[in-house]
Every structure is written in structure tokens, then in C-alpha cells.
Amino acid sequence: MALNARLDHRNPLVFDTHELGRRPGALQRLTRSIDAPKDLGIQGVVGVPEGAPMKLELRLESVMEGVLVTGTARATAEGECVRCLEPLELKLEADFQEMFSYPDADDRGRPKAEPADDAEDDEDMLFIEDGLFDLEPVLRDAVVLALPMQPVCQEDCPGLCAQCGARLADDPGHHHDAVDIRWAALQGLAGSLEDGEKDDTSDAEAGVDEKQEK
């Protein structure tokens, strides 16, 4: 990835590494509470609502190439059960580890003599800019990996009735009388015949009553 646009130290997901310096082995531990950024999660499935509280616990370690960041993000995600379509909440704990490289150091931490000729070499790299790094892309990837692709309200959620859409967890005994489709047409025909016979009987009785009246 190319160098970031100029980072804003006021952004809660931007961190300062100046205290570490470039002393390999130097460590710094940080805890920060932030408001979740927009669209954090699996779009349309489950995610952390924008502005929801998140807690970050980070370990920053200075190495030759840059700063190795190891951490955990904790929050509450919201979504919809894929079986019964009811709203649900999930406790999220996303672990991550990422290297943020010094832009002027090669893969062994030495100053580069000249800029790299092939920009593709930097596609998967994240960089430190003016002593700052942006954790947001790492956080987004970690949250997506930690969330279930098919969230359920409970592991044994029975879902919805395929015939009427009723939530089966609310009525465990819910069922419909099964009708063999091979006999459904005959049952309909039998019903029609019965109705016809009733009509004929009614007409006959009506005729008899008319004769009696005469």
C-alpha cells in the first residue's frame, strides 16, 4: 500500500510512535476507548454500529523495519439472526497483529539508497508517516474476520415455519397437518362431488315439497 495521506493525530485511530524511537526492542502498551467508525463489519449482515464504544488494547514493539503492533479490539456487534430474522447482539473480540514499516528502510531495516522502482512491492505494506500510523484498515480487517458470516441468535435456533413464517422458538409444538400432494387433487375432487350430491339432494327435496303443497 502506498504511503498514507497526511495523518491527523487527532484521529482516535491514529497512534504516535515517537516515544518508541528507533530502538529495537523498545515496548509501549496502550489502552484507548474510541467510538466505532462507520461501516465496521460485514455490510448488511452484522457489525459494530457507528459511534458504539470500542476498547483497544495495543502492544507496540520497535523492530528494525518499523513498529510491530499487536492488539485486541472489544465491542458489541449487532445484526439479524439468519434463521429467525430476529435482532441479535454479539460480544466481539478481534485480535490482530500488523507491521508498520518505516518508509525509508528496506526489509532488513537499513536506509534505502534509492526509492523502489516497482510500486507493486509496497502494495501490501503499511507505513509509518512522521512517526504516526493509522490503525483503521487493520481494525476493519480484524473485525470482519472475527464476525460470523451467518450470525444466529442461539446455536440451536429452529428458525421460521416454512409454511406460515411463525417463529418456531416461540411455539416448539408448532406444526401443520401434512397432506400428501399425490392425494390433494383427489381430495379436492371428492369435495366437489360431495357438494354436487348435496345440491342434487336439495333440489329433489325442494321438488317433493312443492308437490306436497299442491
MDAnalysis code that builds the backbone (N, CA, C; Angstrom):
import MDAnalysis as mda
import numpy as np

u = mda.Universe.empty(642, n_residues=214, atom_resindex=np.repeat(np.arange(214), 3), trajectory=True)
u.add_TopologyAttr("name", ["N", "CA", "C"] * 214)
u.add_TopologyAttr("resid", np.arange(1, 215))
u.add_TopologyAttr("resname", ["MET", "ALA", "LEU", "ASN", "ALA", "ARG", "LEU", "ASP", "HIS", "ARG", "ASN", "PRO", "LEU", "VAL", "PHE", "ASP", "THR", "HIS", "GLU", "LEU", "GLY", "ARG", "ARG", "PRO", "GLY", "ALA", "LEU", "GLN", "ARG", "LEU", "THR", "ARG", "SER", "ILE", "ASP", "ALA", "PRO", "LYS", "ASP", "LEU", "GLY", "ILE", "GLN", "GLY", "VAL", "VAL", "GLY", "VAL", "PRO", "GLU", "GLY", "ALA", "PRO", "MET", "LYS", "LEU", "GLU", "LEU", "ARG", "LEU", "GLU", "SER", "VAL", "MET", "GLU", "GLY", "VAL", "LEU", "VAL", "THR", "GLY", "THR", "ALA", "ARG", "ALA", "THR", "ALA", "GLU", "GLY", "GLU", "CYS", "VAL", "ARG", "CYS", "LEU", "GLU", "PRO", "LEU", "GLU", "LEU", "LYS", "LEU", "GLU", "ALA", "ASP", "PHE", "GLN", "GLU", "MET", "PHE", "SER", "TYR", "PRO", "ASP", "ALA", "ASP", "ASP", "ARG", "GLY", "ARG", "PRO", "LYS", "ALA", "GLU", "PRO", "ALA", "ASP", "ASP", "ALA", "GLU", "ASP", "ASP", "GLU", "ASP", "MET", "LEU", "PHE", "ILE", "GLU", "ASP", "GLY", "LEU", "PHE", "ASP", "LEU", "GLU", "PRO", "VAL", "LEU", "ARG", "ASP", "ALA", "VAL", "VAL", "LEU", "ALA", "LEU", "PRO", "MET", "GLN", "PRO", "VAL", "CYS", "GLN", "GLU", "ASP", "CYS", "PRO", "GLY", "LEU", "CYS", "ALA", "GLN", "CYS", "GLY", "ALA", "ARG", "LEU", "ALA", "ASP", "ASP", "PRO", "GLY", "HIS", "HIS", "HIS", "ASP", "ALA", "VAL", "ASP", "ILE", "ARG", "TRP", "ALA", "ALA", "LEU", "GLN", "GLY", "LEU", "ALA", "GLY", "SER", "LEU", "GLU", "ASP", "GLY", "GLU", "LYS", "ASP", "ASP", "THR", "SER", "ASP", "ALA", "GLU", "ALA", "GLY", "VAL", "ASP", "GLU", "LYS", "GLN", "GLU", "LYS"])
u.atoms.positions = np.array([
    [0.853, -1.186, 0.000],
    [0.000, 0.000, 0.000],
    [0.888, 1.235, 0.000],
    [0.520, 2.209, -0.781],
    [1.310, 3.418, -0.871],
    [1.250, 4.171, 0.450],
    [2.131, 5.150, 0.604],
    [2.148, 5.937, 1.824],
    [0.805, 6.598, 2.057],
    [0.389, 6.659, 3.326],
    [-0.877, 7.264, 3.681],
    [-0.871, 8.748, 3.348],
    [-2.072, 9.299, 3.110],
    [-2.195, 10.746, 3.066],
    [-1.829, 11.248, 4.461],
    [-1.514, 12.512, 4.538],
    [-1.031, 13.041, 5.811],
    [-2.002, 12.700, 6.933],
    [-1.476, 12.087, 7.988],
    [-2.311, 11.614, 9.083],
    [-2.590, 12.727, 10.079],
    [-3.779, 12.622, 10.686],
    [-4.207, 13.600, 11.686],
    [-4.078, 12.968, 13.063],
    [-3.236, 13.507, 13.904],
    [-3.018, 12.919, 15.226],
    [-4.251, 13.003, 16.112],
    [-5.225, 13.821, 15.702],
    [-6.460, 13.919, 16.483],
    [-7.418, 12.764, 16.197],
    [-7.179, 12.043, 15.147],
    [-7.991, 10.868, 14.813],
    [-7.734, 9.795, 15.869],
    [-8.773, 9.266, 16.520],
    [-8.570, 8.283, 17.600],
    [-7.934, 6.976, 17.142],
    [-7.925, 6.733, 15.834],
    [-7.299, 5.518, 15.323],
    [-5.901, 5.768, 14.761],
    [-5.390, 6.969, 14.971],
    [-4.016, 7.295, 14.601],
    [-3.168, 7.290, 15.870],
    [-2.037, 6.585, 15.833],
    [-1.190, 6.423, 17.017],
    [0.212, 6.971, 16.750],
    [0.808, 7.488, 17.828],
    [2.119, 8.133, 17.768],
    [3.189, 7.164, 18.275],
    [4.267, 7.023, 17.505],
    [5.336, 6.102, 17.887],
    [6.607, 6.834, 18.316],
    [6.529, 8.154, 18.471],
    [7.737, 8.904, 18.785],
    [8.400, 8.445, 20.088],
    [7.588, 8.024, 21.058],
    [8.169, 7.601, 22.334],
    [9.033, 6.348, 22.190],
    [8.699, 5.526, 21.194],
    [9.493, 4.318, 20.972],
    [10.846, 4.647, 20.359],
    [10.859, 5.667, 19.506],
    [12.070, 5.945, 18.763],
    [12.370, 4.806, 17.807],
    [13.614, 4.673, 17.412],
    [14.010, 3.559, 16.555],
    [14.958, 2.645, 17.325],
    [14.548, 2.359, 18.541],
    [15.347, 1.493, 19.399],
    [14.756, 0.084, 19.371],
    [15.321, -0.830, 18.572],
    [14.773, -2.198, 18.506],
    [14.628, -2.805, 19.898],
    [13.462, -3.367, 20.145],
    [13.186, -3.979, 21.439],
    [12.391, -3.088, 22.367],
    [12.304, -1.784, 22.053],
    [11.519, -0.881, 22.903],
    [10.043, -1.240, 22.810],
    [9.328, -1.191, 23.940],
    [7.919, -1.580, 24.009],
    [7.070, -0.436, 24.552],
    [5.823, -0.417, 24.095],
    [4.853, 0.534, 24.639],
    [3.489, -0.140, 24.643],
    [2.792, -0.058, 25.760],
    [1.439, -0.620, 25.865],
    [0.442, 0.530, 25.970],
    [-0.633, 0.418, 25.196],
    [-1.637, 1.475, 25.155],
    [-3.028, 0.887, 25.301],
    [-3.898, 1.615, 25.973],
    [-5.324, 1.286, 26.040],
    [-6.088, 2.528, 25.631],
    [-7.011, 2.349, 24.707],
    [-7.763, 3.514, 24.232],
    [-9.214, 3.125, 23.997],
    [-10.135, 3.975, 24.449],
    [-11.566, 3.796, 24.176],
    [-11.961, 4.762, 23.072],
    [-12.630, 4.247, 22.050],
    [-12.990, 5.062, 20.892],
    [-14.449, 4.823, 20.514],
    [-14.974, 5.675, 19.655],
    [-16.274, 5.456, 19.035],
    [-16.041, 4.724, 17.721],
    [-16.818, 3.683, 17.479],
    [-16.621, 2.873, 16.275],
    [-16.821, 3.705, 15.014],
    [-15.951, 3.533, 14.028],
    [-16.131, 4.237, 12.759],
    [-17.305, 3.661, 11.974],
    [-17.666, 4.310, 10.908],
    [-18.791, 3.904, 10.078],
    [-18.477, 2.612, 9.319],
    [-19.515, 1.798, 9.115],
    [-19.406, 0.572, 8.302],
    [-18.319, -0.368, 8.810],
    [-18.343, -0.653, 10.083],
    [-17.358, -1.548, 10.684],
    [-17.980, -2.931, 10.856],
    [-17.712, -3.819, 9.918],
    [-18.273, -5.158, 9.998],
    [-18.602, -5.694, 8.620],
    [-19.532, -6.629, 8.563],
    [-19.965, -7.244, 7.311],
    [-21.245, -6.542, 6.878],
    [-21.162, -5.776, 5.807],
    [-22.264, -4.929, 5.364],
    [-23.549, -5.730, 5.182],
    [-24.634, -5.257, 5.820],
    [-25.939, -5.879, 5.668],
    [-26.126, -7.171, 6.442],
    [-25.110, -7.595, 7.194],
    [-25.214, -8.857, 7.944],
    [-25.054, -8.603, 9.436],
    [-23.869, -8.183, 9.841],
    [-23.590, -7.933, 11.254],
    [-22.390, -6.997, 11.350],
    [-22.400, -6.121, 12.351],
    [-21.296, -5.192, 12.514],
    [-21.448, -4.362, 13.769],
    [-20.431, -3.559, 14.051],
    [-20.450, -2.659, 15.198],
    [-21.079, -1.343, 14.745],
    [-22.167, -0.911, 15.366],
    [-22.833, 0.321, 14.939],
    [-21.893, 1.531, 15.025],
    [-22.069, 2.446, 14.098],
    [-21.255, 3.661, 14.109],
    [-21.445, 4.410, 15.430],
    [-20.358, 4.787, 16.048],
    [-20.407, 5.517, 17.310],
    [-20.471, 4.649, 18.548],
    [-20.625, 3.322, 18.366],
    [-20.676, 2.425, 19.527],
    [-19.308, 2.397, 20.211],
    [-19.278, 2.225, 21.540],
    [-17.983, 2.212, 22.252],
    [-17.145, 0.988, 21.897],
    [-15.862, 1.223, 21.680],
    [-14.896, 0.153, 21.430],
    [-13.700, 0.354, 22.349],
    [-13.138, -0.731, 22.808],
    [-11.931, -0.656, 23.636],
    [-10.783, -1.314, 22.891],
    [-9.669, -0.598, 22.775],
    [-8.482, -1.112, 22.104],
    [-7.362, -1.316, 23.123],
    [-6.742, -2.461, 23.061],
    [-5.563, -2.744, 23.880],
    [-4.428, -3.080, 22.917],
    [-3.363, -2.271, 22.937],
    [-2.288, -2.398, 21.963],
    [-0.936, -2.619, 22.623],
    [-0.096, -3.334, 21.907],
    [1.301, -3.514, 22.290],
    [2.139, -3.091, 21.093],
    [2.929, -2.045, 21.249],
    [3.780, -1.533, 20.188],
    [5.219, -1.944, 20.468],
    [5.834, -2.606, 19.509],
    [7.209, -3.070, 19.669],
    [8.072, -2.535, 18.534],
    [9.125, -1.848, 18.877],
    [10.032, -1.322, 17.871],
    [10.950, -2.432, 17.365],
    [11.010, -2.577, 16.027],
    [11.911, -3.548, 15.404],
    [12.722, -2.825, 14.332],
    [13.629, -3.529, 13.684],
    [14.499, -2.891, 12.713],
    [13.714, -2.255, 11.563],
    [12.665, -2.961, 11.093],
    [11.942, -2.485, 9.914],
    [10.907, -1.414, 10.229],
    [10.432, -1.365, 11.468],
    [9.368, -0.428, 11.813],
    [8.812, -0.713, 13.194],
    [7.487, -0.720, 13.298],
    [6.820, -0.977, 14.582],
    [5.829, -2.120, 14.399],
    [5.983, -3.151, 15.200],
    [5.069, -4.289, 15.187],
    [3.951, -4.000, 16.184],
    [2.714, -3.980, 15.685],
    [1.547, -3.657, 16.506],
    [0.712, -4.918, 16.729],
    [0.538, -5.281, 17.984],
    [-0.297, -6.429, 18.363],
    [-1.401, -5.908, 19.267],
    [-2.641, -6.351, 19.026],
    [-3.709, -5.800, 19.852],
    [-5.003, -6.590, 19.809],
    [-5.946, -6.104, 20.587],
    [-7.286, -6.681, 20.678],
    [-8.298, -5.545, 20.707],
    [-9.365, -5.717, 19.948],
    [-10.477, -4.760, 19.948],
    [-11.704, -5.455, 20.520],
    [-12.394, -4.768, 21.434],
    [-13.600, -5.331, 22.037],
    [-14.762, -4.371, 21.858],
    [-15.921, -4.934, 21.502],
    [-17.126, -4.120, 21.293],
    [-18.326, -5.061, 21.240],
    [-19.512, -4.476, 21.062],
    [-20.740, -5.257, 20.878],
    [-21.239, -5.044, 19.461],
    [-21.362, -6.145, 18.727],
    [-21.854, -6.078, 17.351],
    [-23.354, -6.350, 17.326],
    [-24.009, -5.807, 16.320],
    [-25.452, -6.002, 16.152],
    [-25.738, -6.533, 14.752],
    [-26.793, -7.339, 14.679],
    [-27.172, -7.881, 13.382],
    [-28.536, -8.527, 13.434],
    [-28.747, -9.485, 12.549],
    [-30.030, -10.177, 12.446],
    [-29.775, -11.666, 12.307],
    [-30.501, -12.458, 13.070],
    [-30.360, -13.915, 13.004],
    [-30.749, -14.395, 11.603],
    [-29.893, -15.197, 10.984],
    [-30.179, -15.660, 9.626],
    [-31.268, -16.731, 9.600],
    [-31.628, -17.274, 10.771],
    [-32.658, -18.318, 10.802],
    [-34.043, -17.772, 11.118],
    [-34.118, -16.926, 12.155],
    [-35.448, -16.441, 12.569],
    [-35.636, -14.944, 12.294],
    [-34.587, -14.272, 11.811],
    [-34.645, -12.860, 11.415],
    [-34.845, -11.903, 12.583],
    [-34.632, -12.385, 13.813],
    [-34.747, -11.519, 14.982],
    [-33.438, -10.746, 15.193],
    [-33.533, -9.512, 15.736],
    [-32.303, -8.753, 16.042],
    [-31.460, -9.497, 17.072],
    [-30.137, -9.337, 16.981],
    [-29.249, -10.003, 17.925],
    [-28.048, -9.115, 18.248],
    [-27.396, -9.428, 19.354],
    [-26.170, -8.746, 19.761],
    [-25.095, -9.799, 20.023],
    [-23.869, -9.481, 19.629],
    [-22.751, -10.394, 19.821],
    [-21.596, -9.655, 20.484],
    [-20.960, -10.293, 21.442],
    [-19.752, -9.746, 22.038],
    [-18.593, -9.999, 21.074],
    [-17.967, -8.931, 20.645],
    [-16.891, -9.034, 19.674],
    [-15.533, -8.906, 20.349],
    [-14.619, -9.802, 20.003],
    [-13.232, -9.711, 20.448],
    [-12.361, -10.038, 19.247],
    [-11.736, -9.022, 18.686],
    [-10.951, -9.190, 17.461],
    [-9.471, -8.986, 17.760],
    [-8.662, -9.997, 17.484],
    [-7.216, -9.913, 17.677],
    [-6.536, -9.591, 16.350],
    [-5.431, -8.873, 16.417],
    [-4.723, -8.525, 15.188],
    [-3.243, -8.303, 15.483],
    [-2.447, -8.408, 14.430],
    [-1.018, -8.103, 14.506],
    [-0.590, -7.604, 13.130],
    [0.097, -6.491, 13.108],
    [0.478, -5.884, 11.836],
    [1.799, -5.148, 11.977],
    [2.598, -5.189, 10.909],
    [3.853, -4.452, 10.860],
    [3.638, -3.128, 10.132],
    [4.008, -2.039, 10.782],
    [4.003, -0.721, 10.145],
    [5.459, -0.354, 9.882],
    [5.800, -0.251, 8.618],
    [7.201, -0.098, 8.224],
    [7.621, 1.366, 8.140],
    [8.919, 1.565, 8.407],
    [9.495, 2.878, 8.138],
    [9.621, 3.032, 6.622],
    [9.173, 4.140, 6.064],
    [9.200, 4.275, 4.609],
    [10.598, 4.358, 4.028],
    [11.589, 4.661, 4.846],
    [12.955, 4.819, 4.333],
    [13.856, 3.650, 4.702],
    [13.244, 2.486, 5.045],
    [14.029, 1.319, 5.432],
    [13.673, 0.138, 4.555],
    [14.669, -0.683, 4.204],
    [14.380, -1.885, 3.425],
    [13.943, -3.001, 4.366],
    [13.793, -4.208, 3.835],
    [13.254, -5.303, 4.649],
    [14.197, -5.750, 5.760],
    [15.432, -5.195, 5.827],
    [16.343, -5.510, 6.924],
    [16.582, -4.294, 7.818],
    [15.732, -3.268, 7.618],
    [15.797, -2.105, 8.486],
    [16.858, -1.101, 8.117],
    [17.539, -1.302, 6.999],
    [18.585, -0.370, 6.607],
    [18.002, 0.742, 5.736],
    [18.534, 1.937, 5.779],
    [18.064, 3.022, 4.920],
    [18.171, 2.638, 3.454],
    [17.131, 2.972, 2.691],
    [17.147, 2.676, 1.270],
    [18.023, 3.687, 0.537],
    [18.836, 3.186, -0.393],
    [19.675, 4.084, -1.165],
    [18.836, 4.872, -2.159],
    [17.863, 4.199, -2.760],
    [17.004, 4.854, -3.741],
    [15.579, 4.343, -3.561],
    [14.561, 5.130, -3.983],
    [13.184, 4.651, -3.904],
    [13.001, 3.404, -4.754],
    [12.103, 2.541, -4.324],
    [11.841, 1.320, -5.085],
    [11.301, 1.665, -6.455],
    [11.773, 0.919, -7.478],
    [11.327, 1.181, -8.843],
    [9.945, 0.611, -9.098],
    [9.625, -0.490, -8.422],
    [8.359, -1.172, -8.655],
    [7.404, -0.898, -7.509],
    [6.359, -0.099, -7.774],
    [5.401, 0.269, -6.720],
    [4.634, -0.931, -6.214],
    [4.558, -2.021, -7.007],
    [3.810, -3.200, -6.586],
    [4.442, -3.849, -5.360],
    [5.727, -3.601, -5.130],
    [6.393, -4.192, -3.959],
    [5.797, -3.684, -2.653],
    [5.189, -2.497, -2.694],
    [4.674, -1.871, -1.483],
    [3.170, -2.040, -1.310],
    [2.517, -2.822, -2.208],
    [1.060, -2.913, -2.205],
    [0.504, -3.399, -0.878],
    [1.151, -4.370, -0.271],
    [0.617, -4.983, 0.943],
    [1.245, -4.421, 2.214],
    [1.991, -3.329, 2.080],
    [2.681, -2.779, 3.248],
    [1.935, -1.579, 3.814],
    [2.020, -1.440, 5.136],
    [1.509, -0.260, 5.825],
    [2.711, 0.503, 6.373],
    [2.614, 1.823, 6.338],
    [3.783, 2.629, 6.679],
    [3.534, 3.566, 7.856],
    [4.625, 3.917, 8.481],
    [4.633, 4.967, 9.498],
    [4.934, 6.283, 8.795],
    [4.163, 7.302, 9.077],
    [4.363, 8.613, 8.458],
    [4.581, 9.652, 9.552],
    [5.735, 10.271, 9.532],
    [6.062, 11.290, 10.542],
    [5.865, 10.754, 11.958],
    [6.170, 9.491, 12.166],
    [6.044, 8.892, 13.487],
    [4.635, 8.432, 13.827],
    [3.694, 8.531, 12.880],
    [2.296, 8.159, 13.125],
    [1.898, 6.978, 12.247],
    [0.940, 6.173, 12.730],
    [0.341, 5.136, 11.888],
    [-1.166, 5.101, 12.103],
    [-1.876, 4.691, 11.062],
    [-3.341, 4.631, 11.086],
    [-3.772, 3.178, 11.266],
    [-4.451, 2.893, 12.366],
    [-4.865, 1.521, 12.682],
    [-6.165, 1.112, 11.985],
    [-6.890, 2.049, 11.403],
    [-8.238, 1.747, 10.908],
    [-8.289, 0.596, 9.900],
    [-7.448, 0.554, 8.860],
    [-7.555, -0.578, 7.922],
    [-7.295, -1.924, 8.583],
    [-6.386, -1.963, 9.540],
    [-6.104, -3.212, 10.266],
    [-7.303, -3.600, 11.119],
    [-7.895, -2.623, 11.789],
    [-9.058, -2.880, 12.632],
    [-10.217, -3.415, 11.807],
    [-10.456, -2.826, 10.655],
    [-11.566, -3.276, 9.798],
    [-11.381, -4.735, 9.383],
    [-10.184, -5.078, 8.954],
    [-9.936, -6.465, 8.540],
    [-10.122, -7.430, 9.710],
    [-9.637, -7.035, 10.894],
    [-9.726, -7.908, 12.066],
    [-11.183, -8.129, 12.487],
    [-11.986, -7.075, 12.439],
    [-13.388, -7.192, 12.835],
    [-14.148, -8.108, 11.878],
    [-13.921, -7.946, 10.588],
    [-14.600, -8.800, 9.606],
    [-14.251, -10.267, 9.829],
    [-12.979, -10.555, 10.109],
    [-12.558, -11.938, 10.332],
    [-13.126, -12.517, 11.634],
    [-13.382, -11.648, 12.618],
    [-13.866, -12.118, 13.922],
    [-15.374, -12.321, 13.951],
    [-16.097, -11.743, 12.998],
    [-17.557, -11.833, 12.997],
    [-18.030, -13.052, 12.211],
    [-19.147, -13.662, 12.618],
    [-19.690, -14.809, 11.870],
    [-20.353, -14.343, 10.581],
    [-20.156, -15.096, 9.510],
    [-20.790, -14.771, 8.235],
    [-22.295, -15.016, 8.279],
    [-22.711, -15.961, 9.141],
    [-24.130, -16.283, 9.295],
    [-24.473, -16.267, 10.781],
    [-24.708, -15.086, 11.339],
    [-24.981, -14.987, 12.776],
    [-26.332, -15.592, 13.149],
    [-26.383, -16.221, 14.322],
    [-27.629, -16.782, 14.837],
    [-27.837, -16.291, 16.258],
    [-29.109, -16.159, 16.659],
    [-29.434, -15.667, 17.990],
    [-29.048, -16.674, 19.062],
    [-29.083, -17.974, 18.706],
    [-28.633, -19.052, 19.577],
    [-28.274, -20.234, 18.688],
    [-27.352, -21.053, 19.167],
    [-26.826, -22.124, 18.323],
    [-27.915, -23.065, 17.809],
    [-28.949, -23.313, 18.647],
    [-29.990, -24.261, 18.256],
    [-31.264, -23.561, 17.796],
    [-31.139, -22.322, 17.299],
    [-32.325, -21.597, 16.821],
    [-33.024, -22.412, 15.733],
    [-34.316, -22.745, 15.924],
    [-35.011, -23.577, 14.940],
    [-35.488, -22.810, 13.713],
    [-35.408, -21.477, 13.756],
    [-35.794, -20.689, 12.588],
    [-37.280, -20.419, 12.495],
    [-37.768, -20.310, 11.259],
    [-39.165, -19.982, 10.995],
    [-39.876, -21.162, 10.339],
    [-41.182, -21.231, 10.544],
    [-42.001, -22.251, 9.873],
    [-41.979, -21.981, 8.371],
    [-41.677, -23.005, 7.607],
    [-41.590, -22.842, 6.154],
    [-42.948, -22.591, 5.519],
    [-44.037, -22.941, 6.234],
    [-45.365, -22.797, 5.654],
    [-46.034, -21.469, 6.001],
    [-45.868, -21.037, 7.271],
    [-46.575, -19.818, 7.687],
    [-45.654, -18.722, 8.191],
    [-44.369, -19.011, 8.365],
    [-43.422, -17.996, 8.799],
    [-43.401, -17.749, 10.298],
    [-44.084, -18.568, 11.082],
    [-44.086, -18.393, 12.537],
    [-42.703, -18.719, 13.103],
    [-42.308, -17.997, 14.175],
    [-41.011, -18.236, 14.826],
    [-41.139, -19.482, 15.702],
    [-40.421, -20.525, 15.338],
    [-40.589, -21.821, 15.989],
    [-40.103, -21.833, 17.430],
    [-39.171, -20.958, 17.791],
    [-38.688, -20.920, 19.172],
    [-39.789, -20.461, 20.122],
    [-40.749, -19.683, 19.644],
    [-41.850, -19.206, 20.468],
    [-42.940, -20.271, 20.644],
    [-42.982, -21.254, 19.756],
    [-44.008, -22.290, 19.808],
    [-43.382, -23.620, 19.387],
    [-42.687, -24.282, 20.326],
    [-41.984, -25.528, 19.979],
    [-42.895, -26.611, 19.407],
    [-44.176, -26.581, 19.780],
    [-45.097, -27.607, 19.290],
    [-45.760, -27.251, 17.980],
    [-45.353, -26.149, 17.385],
    [-45.987, -25.667, 16.149],
    [-45.829, -26.683, 15.015],
    [-46.935, -26.985, 14.336],
    [-46.869, -27.882, 13.189],
    [-48.110, -27.696, 12.328],
    [-48.041, -28.217, 11.138],
    [-49.178, -28.226, 10.219],
    [-49.427, -29.669, 9.808],
    [-50.731, -30.050, 9.655],
    [-51.056, -31.399, 9.192],
    [-50.549, -31.566, 7.773],
    [-49.699, -32.561, 7.597],
    [-49.118, -32.785, 6.269],
    [-50.126, -33.476, 5.368],
    [-50.219, -33.016, 4.142],
    [-51.097, -33.607, 3.135],
    [-50.232, -34.075, 1.979],
    [-50.357, -35.343, 1.628],
    [-49.595, -35.886, 0.508],
    [-50.099, -35.227, -0.765],
    [-49.227, -34.576, -1.489],
    [-49.649, -33.856, -2.689],
    [-50.237, -34.792, -3.740],
    [-49.898, -36.091, -3.646],
    [-50.451, -37.045, -4.619],
    [-51.944, -37.255, -4.401],
    [-52.423, -36.998, -3.165],
    [-53.842, -37.196, -2.867],
    [-54.613, -35.878, -2.824],
    [-53.873, -34.749, -2.855],
    [-54.541, -33.449, -2.721],
    [-55.581, -33.243, -3.808],
    [-55.255, -33.589, -5.070],
    [-56.196, -33.389, -6.181],
    [-57.430, -34.266, -6.019],
    [-57.218, -35.526, -5.586],
    [-58.359, -36.431, -5.391],
    [-59.261, -35.943, -4.270],
    [-58.620, -35.377, -3.190],
    [-59.426, -34.849, -2.094],
    [-60.262, -33.665, -2.571],
    [-59.675, -32.855, -3.424],
    [-60.431, -31.725, -3.965],
    [-61.584, -32.200, -4.825],
    [-61.306, -33.223, -5.629],
    [-62.356, -33.773, -6.492],
    [-63.469, -34.383, -5.662],
    [-63.079, -35.109, -4.599],
    [-64.091, -35.716, -3.728],
    [-64.957, -34.644, -3.089],
    [-64.335, -33.546, -2.694],
    [-65.099, -32.453, -2.095],
    [-66.086, -31.876, -3.080],
    [-65.689, -31.754, -4.334],
    [-66.577, -31.213, -5.364],
    [-67.764, -32.130, -5.597],
    [-67.479, -33.451, -5.609],
    [-68.562, -34.414, -5.816],
    [-69.558, -34.370, -4.665],
    [-69.026, -34.271, -3.442],
    [-69.907, -34.205, -2.276],
    [-70.792, -32.968, -2.346],
    [-70.223, -31.845, -2.743],
    [-71.009, -30.620, -2.865],
    [-72.086, -30.776, -3.922],
    [-71.726, -31.478, -5.046],
    [-72.704, -31.686, -6.116],
    [-73.851, -32.568, -5.654],
    [-73.524, -33.626, -4.910],
    [-74.555, -34.531, -4.408],
    [-75.495, -33.802, -3.454],
    [-74.914, -32.923, -2.627],
    [-75.744, -32.157, -1.695],
    [-76.700, -31.261, -2.450],
    [-76.216, -30.666, -3.520],
    [-77.073, -29.785, -4.324],
    [-78.207, -30.562, -4.964],
    [-77.874, -31.783, -5.509],
    [-78.914, -32.605, -6.142],
    [-79.969, -33.014, -5.127],
    [-79.510, -33.370, -3.926],
    [-80.433, -33.781, -2.876],
    [-81.330, -32.624, -2.484],
    [-80.794, -31.458, -2.384],
    [-81.566, -30.275, -2.008],
    [-82.616, -29.972, -3.062],
    [-82.239, -30.119, -4.367],
    [-83.201, -29.852, -5.443],
    [-84.332, -30.857, -5.415],
    [-83.972, -32.128, -5.127],
    [-85.003, -33.173, -5.089],
    [-85.960, -32.927, -3.935],
    [-85.453, -32.573, -2.790],
    [-86.299, -32.315, -1.639],
    [-87.202, -31.126, -1.892],
    [-86.652, -30.147, -2.576],
    [-87.461, -28.962, -2.888],
    [-88.618, -29.332, -3.799],
    [-88.371, -30.281, -4.792],
    [-89.432, -30.714, -5.714],
    [-90.535, -31.449, -4.971],
    [-90.147, -32.275, -4.036],
    [-91.133, -33.032, -3.262],
    [-91.995, -32.082, -2.441],
    [-91.395, -31.096, -1.853],
    [-92.148, -30.144, -1.034],
    [-93.130, -29.364, -1.865],
    [-92.756, -29.049, -3.100],
    [-93.669, -28.301, -3.971],
    [-94.873, -29.150, -4.313],
    [-94.651, -30.465, -4.612],
    [-95.767, -31.345, -4.954],
    [-96.714, -31.478, -3.767],
    [-96.152, -31.604, -2.576],
    [-96.985, -31.767, -1.387],
    [-97.846, -30.538, -1.160],
    [-97.294, -29.401, -1.435],
    [-98.072, -28.168, -1.242],
    [-99.249, -28.090, -2.211],
    [-99.035, -28.600, -3.474],
    [-100.118, -28.604, -4.434],
    [-101.201, -29.577, -4.014],
])
